[in-house]
Amino acid sequence: MSESKIEWTEQTWNPVTGCTKISPGCKFCYAEVMAHRLQAMGAAGYQRGFALALHEERLSQPIRRKKPTVYFVNSMSDLFHEDVPDVFIEQVMAVATQTPQHTYQILTKRAERLPRFFQQHPVPANVWLGVSVENRQYGLPRIDYLRQVAAQIRFLSVEPLLENLGSMNLEGIHWVIVGGESGPNARPMRPEWVLAVRNQCETSGVAFFFKQWGGWGADGVRRAKKQNGRLLAGRTWDAYPEPTGVLL
């Protein structure tokens, strides 16, 4: 586990590492670049680079931490990857159940697996479930799968935002995070795309969090390095959802 530089969480917990690409949002995957860097450094758990790997020895890490912590689960993978067996996901959920002091944020692009898995398993009250929404073709359909699962918090990670998403059905969604792409090959994100999402969140009463502009500034100019600018329409947007204790 490690302290996270991701603006909307506190720590990362990676009982699974490695993944495979399934949609345009994966094209310049930051986790893949990081995995190969860690492999070159000889870091434990990355001997095979970005190949999928299950790390049972890491399952107990949150149990040993008493301080209430917000964990982003599998920042270096996708817990619902087709090669992660149900029994391993069950173990992750069991850890969440054993540690009610923590909050677990789980994000996936394999949204179709969510209703299948959780039809047979309850969502722990301290688990927030989210899906990635990078465009209309691949991203928007994931929201419908997420909506089928009874979770206290359902959230969308609209990062990297690659196009205008148009009209979004935010019924049953509690939190939306938007961010631009980083890295040397970052694709641009236009301010009007972000504002369209923000406006729909405001209309629907959904908490809105603007993470960062990424490799392109709000002025549409490409930067050599990631921009940490977080201003949108002259201010920052840092709203978080309010857990109710009720699965919806």
BALOBA-1460 file (C-alpha; in Angstrom, 3 decimals):
// residues 248
<rec num="1" residu="m" x="0.000" y="0.000" z="0.000"/>
<rec num="2" residu="s" x="1.100" y="3.554" z="-0.540"/>
<rec num="3" residu="e" x="-0.037" y="7.118" z="-0.033"/>
<rec num="4" residu="s" x="-1.838" y="8.211" z="-3.151"/>
<rec num="5" residu="k" x="-1.226" y="11.235" z="-5.354"/>
<rec num="6" residu="i" x="-4.730" y="10.742" z="-6.763"/>
<rec num="7" residu="e" x="-6.694" y="13.773" z="-5.659"/>
<rec num="8" residu="w" x="-9.885" y="11.964" z="-4.649"/>
<rec num="9" residu="t" x="-8.516" y="9.185" z="-2.450"/>
<rec num="10" residu="e" x="-6.004" y="8.668" z="0.406"/>
<rec num="11" residu="q" x="-4.186" y="5.406" z="-0.249"/>
<rec num="12" residu="t" x="-3.978" y="2.749" z="-2.924"/>
<rec num="13" residu="w" x="-4.319" y="-0.970" z="-2.252"/>
<rec num="14" residu="n" x="-3.341" y="-3.346" z="-5.041"/>
<rec num="15" residu="p" x="-4.160" y="-7.001" z="-4.338"/>
<rec num="16" residu="v" x="-4.229" y="-7.349" z="-8.142"/>
<rec num="17" residu="t" x="-1.762" y="-5.820" z="-10.601"/>
<rec num="18" residu="g" x="-1.644" y="-5.861" z="-14.374"/>
<rec num="19" residu="c" x="-4.416" y="-5.603" z="-16.925"/>
<rec num="20" residu="t" x="-5.344" y="-5.739" z="-20.636"/>
<rec num="21" residu="k" x="-6.759" y="-2.992" z="-22.830"/>
<rec num="22" residu="i" x="-10.430" y="-3.062" z="-23.796"/>
<rec num="23" residu="s" x="-11.435" y="0.471" z="-24.845"/>
<rec num="24" residu="p" x="-10.039" y="3.843" z="-26.016"/>
<rec num="25" residu="g" x="-9.552" y="5.016" z="-22.439"/>
<rec num="26" residu="c" x="-6.883" y="2.314" z="-22.039"/>
<rec num="27" residu="k" x="-4.737" y="3.470" z="-24.972"/>
<rec num="28" residu="f" x="-2.132" y="5.363" z="-22.924"/>
<rec num="29" residu="c" x="-2.651" y="3.584" z="-19.597"/>
<rec num="30" residu="y" x="-0.675" y="5.228" z="-16.776"/>
<rec num="31" residu="a" x="-0.669" y="1.962" z="-14.786"/>
<rec num="32" residu="e" x="1.033" y="0.099" z="-17.629"/>
<rec num="33" residu="v" x="3.800" y="2.700" z="-17.826"/>
<rec num="34" residu="m" x="4.225" y="2.615" z="-14.042"/>
<rec num="35" residu="a" x="4.268" y="-1.199" z="-13.939"/>
<rec num="36" residu="h" x="7.126" y="-1.401" z="-16.439"/>
<rec num="37" residu="r" x="9.007" y="1.272" z="-14.525"/>
<rec num="38" residu="l" x="8.574" y="-0.703" z="-11.297"/>
<rec num="39" residu="q" x="9.649" y="-3.882" z="-13.078"/>
<rec num="40" residu="a" x="12.867" y="-2.171" z="-14.178"/>
<rec num="41" residu="m" x="13.441" y="-1.085" z="-10.574"/>
<rec num="42" residu="g" x="12.993" y="-4.656" z="-9.333"/>
<rec num="43" residu="a" x="9.931" y="-3.786" z="-7.254"/>
<rec num="44" residu="a" x="8.146" y="-6.711" z="-5.587"/>
<rec num="45" residu="g" x="5.034" y="-7.848" z="-7.423"/>
<rec num="46" residu="y" x="6.068" y="-6.486" z="-10.815"/>
<rec num="47" residu="q" x="8.447" y="-9.202" z="-11.994"/>
<rec num="48" residu="r" x="6.131" y="-9.799" z="-14.971"/>
<rec num="49" residu="g" x="5.531" y="-6.146" z="-15.668"/>
<rec num="50" residu="f" x="1.909" y="-5.428" z="-16.522"/>
<rec num="51" residu="a" x="0.819" y="-9.065" z="-16.844"/>
<rec num="52" residu="l" x="-2.168" y="-9.791" z="-14.588"/>
<rec num="53" residu="a" x="-1.119" y="-11.084" z="-11.166"/>
<rec num="54" residu="l" x="-3.027" y="-11.879" z="-7.965"/>
<rec num="55" residu="h" x="-1.267" y="-11.045" z="-4.694"/>
<rec num="56" residu="e" x="-2.853" y="-12.977" z="-1.849"/>
<rec num="57" residu="e" x="-0.116" y="-11.773" z="0.496"/>
<rec num="58" residu="r" x="-1.496" y="-8.236" z="0.142"/>
<rec num="59" residu="l" x="-5.045" y="-9.094" z="1.176"/>
<rec num="60" residu="s" x="-4.332" y="-8.540" z="4.866"/>
<rec num="61" residu="q" x="-2.787" y="-5.082" z="4.442"/>
<rec num="62" residu="p" x="-5.904" y="-3.013" z="5.293"/>
<rec num="63" residu="i" x="-6.665" y="-5.282" z="8.247"/>
<rec num="64" residu="r" x="-3.407" y="-4.244" z="9.874"/>
<rec num="65" residu="r" x="-4.271" y="-0.545" z="9.592"/>
<rec num="66" residu="k" x="-6.549" y="0.739" z="12.348"/>
<rec num="67" residu="k" x="-6.721" y="4.375" z="11.240"/>
<rec num="68" residu="p" x="-9.829" y="4.962" z="9.069"/>
<rec num="69" residu="t" x="-8.588" y="5.276" z="5.504"/>
<rec num="70" residu="v" x="-10.071" y="5.785" z="2.052"/>
<rec num="71" residu="y" x="-8.571" y="3.180" z="-0.282"/>
<rec num="72" residu="f" x="-8.613" y="3.165" z="-4.063"/>
<rec num="73" residu="v" x="-8.597" y="-0.565" z="-4.790"/>
<rec num="74" residu="n" x="-6.407" y="-1.746" z="-7.660"/>
<rec num="75" residu="s" x="-5.097" y="1.501" z="-9.059"/>
<rec num="76" residu="m" x="-2.745" y="-0.787" z="-11.017"/>
<rec num="77" residu="s" x="-5.386" y="-3.183" z="-12.334"/>
<rec num="78" residu="d" x="-9.120" y="-3.906" z="-12.630"/>
<rec num="79" residu="l" x="-10.627" y="-6.075" z="-9.896"/>
<rec num="80" residu="f" x="-13.346" y="-7.272" z="-12.286"/>
<rec num="81" residu="h" x="-10.949" y="-8.298" z="-15.045"/>
<rec num="82" residu="e" x="-12.190" y="-11.515" z="-16.657"/>
<rec num="83" residu="d" x="-9.135" y="-13.431" z="-15.418"/>
<rec num="84" residu="v" x="-9.690" y="-12.522" z="-11.755"/>
<rec num="85" residu="p" x="-11.748" y="-15.411" z="-10.304"/>
<rec num="86" residu="d" x="-14.880" y="-14.759" z="-8.272"/>
<rec num="87" residu="v" x="-13.293" y="-16.369" z="-5.236"/>
<rec num="88" residu="f" x="-10.550" y="-13.731" z="-5.189"/>
<rec num="89" residu="i" x="-13.071" y="-10.892" z="-5.474"/>
<rec num="90" residu="e" x="-14.947" y="-12.521" z="-2.590"/>
<rec num="91" residu="q" x="-11.763" y="-12.350" z="-0.520"/>
<rec num="92" residu="v" x="-11.407" y="-8.631" z="-1.258"/>
<rec num="93" residu="m" x="-15.018" y="-8.057" z="-0.202"/>
<rec num="94" residu="a" x="-14.424" y="-10.076" z="2.959"/>
<rec num="95" residu="v" x="-11.528" y="-7.776" z="3.873"/>
<rec num="96" residu="a" x="-13.806" y="-4.753" z="3.377"/>
<rec num="97" residu="t" x="-16.413" y="-6.331" z="5.639"/>
<rec num="98" residu="q" x="-13.783" y="-7.011" z="8.318"/>
<rec num="99" residu="t" x="-12.590" y="-3.391" z="8.266"/>
<rec num="100" residu="p" x="-15.667" y="-1.156" z="8.564"/>
<rec num="101" residu="q" x="-13.444" y="1.756" z="9.598"/>
<rec num="102" residu="h" x="-12.147" y="2.006" z="6.020"/>
<rec num="103" residu="t" x="-13.796" y="3.087" z="2.777"/>
<rec num="104" residu="y" x="-13.000" y="1.197" z="-0.429"/>
<rec num="105" residu="q" x="-13.361" y="2.809" z="-3.855"/>
<rec num="106" residu="i" x="-13.485" y="0.209" z="-6.630"/>
<rec num="107" residu="l" x="-13.412" y="1.305" z="-10.263"/>
<rec num="108" residu="t" x="-13.859" y="-0.927" z="-13.311"/>
<rec num="109" residu="k" x="-14.190" y="-0.891" z="-17.072"/>
<rec num="110" residu="r" x="-15.667" y="-4.422" z="-16.946"/>
<rec num="111" residu="a" x="-19.040" y="-3.079" z="-15.841"/>
<rec num="112" residu="e" x="-21.035" y="-5.981" z="-17.266"/>
<rec num="113" residu="r" x="-19.535" y="-8.216" z="-14.571"/>
<rec num="114" residu="l" x="-20.857" y="-6.074" z="-11.713"/>
<rec num="115" residu="p" x="-24.513" y="-7.186" z="-11.743"/>
<rec num="116" residu="r" x="-23.499" y="-10.799" z="-12.364"/>
<rec num="117" residu="f" x="-21.182" y="-10.882" z="-9.366"/>
<rec num="118" residu="f" x="-23.300" y="-8.850" z="-6.960"/>
<rec num="119" residu="q" x="-26.458" y="-10.774" z="-7.769"/>
<rec num="120" residu="q" x="-24.844" y="-13.492" z="-5.669"/>
<rec num="121" residu="h" x="-22.935" y="-11.311" z="-3.194"/>
<rec num="122" residu="p" x="-23.925" y="-8.272" z="-1.125"/>
<rec num="123" residu="v" x="-21.999" y="-5.047" z="-1.533"/>
<rec num="124" residu="p" x="-20.323" y="-4.177" z="1.794"/>
<rec num="125" residu="a" x="-21.620" y="-0.875" z="3.128"/>
<rec num="126" residu="n" x="-18.139" y="0.666" z="3.000"/>
<rec num="127" residu="v" x="-17.520" y="-0.211" z="-0.660"/>
<rec num="128" residu="w" x="-18.091" y="2.453" z="-3.307"/>
<rec num="129" residu="l" x="-18.498" y="1.077" z="-6.826"/>
<rec num="130" residu="g" x="-17.558" y="3.048" z="-9.922"/>
<rec num="131" residu="v" x="-17.141" y="2.691" z="-13.679"/>
<rec num="132" residu="s" x="-14.910" y="4.512" z="-16.161"/>
<rec num="133" residu="v" x="-16.682" y="6.685" z="-18.732"/>
<rec num="134" residu="e" x="-14.278" y="8.013" z="-21.366"/>
<rec num="135" residu="n" x="-16.638" y="8.339" z="-24.346"/>
<rec num="136" residu="r" x="-20.158" y="7.654" z="-25.594"/>
<rec num="137" residu="q" x="-19.613" y="4.290" z="-27.284"/>
<rec num="138" residu="y" x="-17.806" y="2.452" z="-24.499"/>
<rec num="139" residu="g" x="-18.296" y="4.591" z="-21.423"/>
<rec num="140" residu="l" x="-21.974" y="5.490" z="-21.271"/>
<rec num="141" residu="p" x="-23.261" y="1.866" z="-21.459"/>
<rec num="142" residu="r" x="-21.229" y="1.024" z="-18.349"/>
<rec num="143" residu="i" x="-23.428" y="3.345" z="-16.289"/>
<rec num="144" residu="d" x="-26.477" y="1.151" z="-16.881"/>
<rec num="145" residu="y" x="-24.645" y="-1.904" z="-15.543"/>
<rec num="146" residu="l" x="-23.516" y="0.017" z="-12.462"/>
<rec num="147" residu="r" x="-27.046" y="1.207" z="-11.797"/>
<rec num="148" residu="q" x="-28.192" y="-2.408" z="-11.460"/>
<rec num="149" residu="v" x="-26.082" y="-2.932" z="-8.322"/>
<rec num="150" residu="a" x="-27.325" y="-1.937" z="-4.858"/>
<rec num="151" residu="a" x="-24.407" y="0.062" z="-3.472"/>
<rec num="152" residu="q" x="-24.287" y="2.896" z="-0.965"/>
<rec num="153" residu="i" x="-22.224" y="5.015" z="-3.382"/>
<rec num="154" residu="r" x="-22.075" y="4.627" z="-7.168"/>
<rec num="155" residu="f" x="-19.577" y="6.833" z="-8.952"/>
<rec num="156" residu="l" x="-18.241" y="7.628" z="-12.419"/>
<rec num="157" residu="s" x="-14.619" y="8.299" z="-13.293"/>
<rec num="158" residu="v" x="-14.849" y="10.397" z="-16.444"/>
<rec num="159" residu="e" x="-11.124" y="10.270" z="-17.106"/>
<rec num="160" residu="p" x="-9.702" y="10.660" z="-19.603"/>
<rec num="161" residu="l" x="-12.668" y="12.556" z="-21.024"/>
<rec num="162" residu="l" x="-12.190" y="12.072" z="-24.760"/>
<rec num="163" residu="e" x="-15.291" y="13.693" z="-26.258"/>
<rec num="164" residu="n" x="-18.566" y="15.429" z="-25.519"/>
<rec num="165" residu="l" x="-20.647" y="12.797" z="-23.738"/>
<rec num="166" residu="g" x="-23.947" y="14.394" z="-24.657"/>
<rec num="167" residu="s" x="-26.971" y="13.695" z="-22.473"/>
<rec num="168" residu="m" x="-26.157" y="11.412" z="-19.530"/>
<rec num="169" residu="n" x="-28.605" y="9.464" z="-17.386"/>
<rec num="170" residu="l" x="-27.325" y="10.120" z="-13.875"/>
<rec num="171" residu="e" x="-30.211" y="8.484" z="-12.045"/>
<rec num="172" residu="g" x="-28.835" y="6.478" z="-9.119"/>
<rec num="173" residu="i" x="-25.345" y="7.977" z="-9.482"/>
<rec num="174" residu="h" x="-23.926" y="9.774" z="-6.442"/>
<rec num="175" residu="w" x="-20.542" y="11.128" z="-7.571"/>
<rec num="176" residu="v" x="-18.831" y="12.101" z="-10.832"/>
<rec num="177" residu="i" x="-15.075" y="12.717" z="-11.195"/>
<rec num="178" residu="v" x="-13.754" y="14.359" z="-14.365"/>
<rec num="179" residu="g" x="-10.142" y="14.637" z="-15.483"/>
<rec num="180" residu="g" x="-7.933" y="15.072" z="-18.526"/>
<rec num="181" residu="e" x="-5.295" y="12.683" z="-19.792"/>
<rec num="182" residu="s" x="-1.644" y="13.003" z="-18.755"/>
<rec num="183" residu="g" x="1.579" y="11.790" z="-20.280"/>
<rec num="184" residu="p" x="3.517" y="12.486" z="-23.503"/>
<rec num="185" residu="n" x="0.684" y="11.219" z="-25.719"/>
<rec num="186" residu="a" x="-2.171" y="12.895" z="-23.853"/>
<rec num="187" residu="r" x="-5.277" y="13.598" z="-25.886"/>
<rec num="188" residu="p" x="-6.919" y="17.011" z="-25.395"/>
<rec num="189" residu="m" x="-9.989" y="17.653" z="-23.258"/>
<rec num="190" residu="r" x="-12.133" y="20.645" z="-24.155"/>
<rec num="191" residu="p" x="-13.595" y="22.876" z="-21.423"/>
<rec num="192" residu="e" x="-17.097" y="22.687" z="-22.904"/>
<rec num="193" residu="w" x="-17.093" y="18.899" z="-22.508"/>
<rec num="194" residu="v" x="-16.279" y="19.242" z="-18.808"/>
<rec num="195" residu="l" x="-18.830" y="21.995" z="-18.267"/>
<rec num="196" residu="a" x="-21.529" y="19.894" z="-19.918"/>
<rec num="197" residu="v" x="-20.891" y="17.114" z="-17.396"/>
<rec num="198" residu="r" x="-20.770" y="19.553" z="-14.488"/>
<rec num="199" residu="n" x="-24.055" y="21.159" z="-15.537"/>
<rec num="200" residu="q" x="-25.788" y="17.786" z="-15.683"/>
<rec num="201" residu="c" x="-24.441" y="16.895" z="-12.242"/>
<rec num="202" residu="e" x="-25.805" y="20.145" z="-10.819"/>
<rec num="203" residu="t" x="-29.201" y="19.538" z="-12.412"/>
<rec num="204" residu="s" x="-29.321" y="15.967" z="-11.088"/>
<rec num="205" residu="g" x="-27.985" y="16.759" z="-7.599"/>
<rec num="206" residu="v" x="-24.847" y="14.651" z="-8.120"/>
<rec num="207" residu="a" x="-21.572" y="15.556" z="-6.366"/>
<rec num="208" residu="f" x="-19.014" y="16.798" z="-8.915"/>
<rec num="209" residu="f" x="-15.227" y="16.582" z="-8.555"/>
<rec num="210" residu="f" x="-12.879" y="18.107" z="-11.125"/>
<rec num="211" residu="k" x="-9.556" y="16.333" z="-10.816"/>
<rec num="212" residu="q" x="-7.190" y="18.156" z="-13.215"/>
<rec num="213" residu="w" x="-6.616" y="19.286" z="-16.810"/>
<rec num="214" residu="g" x="-3.850" y="16.788" z="-17.524"/>
<rec num="215" residu="g" x="-1.450" y="17.364" z="-20.404"/>
<rec num="216" residu="w" x="-3.520" y="20.113" z="-21.973"/>
<rec num="217" residu="g" x="-4.461" y="23.366" z="-20.298"/>
<rec num="218" residu="a" x="-7.906" y="24.891" z="-20.180"/>
<rec num="219" residu="d" x="-6.661" y="27.215" z="-22.930"/>
<rec num="220" residu="g" x="-6.226" y="24.269" z="-25.309"/>
<rec num="221" residu="v" x="-2.427" y="24.535" z="-25.321"/>
<rec num="222" residu="r" x="-0.356" y="21.353" z="-25.046"/>
<rec num="223" residu="r" x="2.134" y="21.378" z="-22.148"/>
<rec num="224" residu="a" x="5.412" y="19.484" z="-21.967"/>
<rec num="225" residu="k" x="4.511" y="18.290" z="-18.482"/>
<rec num="226" residu="k" x="1.286" y="17.456" z="-16.672"/>
<rec num="227" residu="q" x="-0.574" y="20.535" z="-15.545"/>
<rec num="228" residu="n" x="-1.821" y="20.511" z="-11.985"/>
<rec num="229" residu="g" x="-4.344" y="23.233" z="-12.764"/>
<rec num="230" residu="r" x="-7.692" y="22.359" z="-11.256"/>
<rec num="231" residu="l" x="-9.621" y="25.531" z="-11.961"/>
<rec num="232" residu="l" x="-12.817" y="25.144" z="-13.944"/>
<rec num="233" residu="a" x="-14.964" y="28.217" z="-14.570"/>
<rec num="234" residu="g" x="-12.724" y="30.119" z="-12.177"/>
<rec num="235" residu="r" x="-12.863" y="27.783" z="-9.183"/>
<rec num="236" residu="t" x="-12.106" y="24.291" z="-7.892"/>
<rec num="237" residu="w" x="-14.762" y="21.588" z="-7.645"/>
<rec num="238" residu="d" x="-14.125" y="19.141" z="-4.791"/>
<rec num="239" residu="a" x="-17.531" y="17.753" z="-3.854"/>
<rec num="240" residu="y" x="-17.746" y="14.271" z="-2.334"/>
<rec num="241" residu="p" x="-20.869" y="12.137" z="-1.943"/>
<rec num="242" residu="e" x="-22.527" y="11.804" z="1.440"/>
<rec num="243" residu="p" x="-22.891" y="8.132" z="2.461"/>
<rec num="244" residu="t" x="-26.301" y="7.456" z="3.954"/>
<rec num="245" residu="g" x="-25.747" y="3.974" z="5.316"/>
<rec num="246" residu="v" x="-28.493" y="2.714" z="2.996"/>
<rec num="247" residu="l" x="-27.831" y="0.544" z="-0.065"/>
<rec num="248" residu="l" x="-29.657" y="2.043" z="-3.040"/>
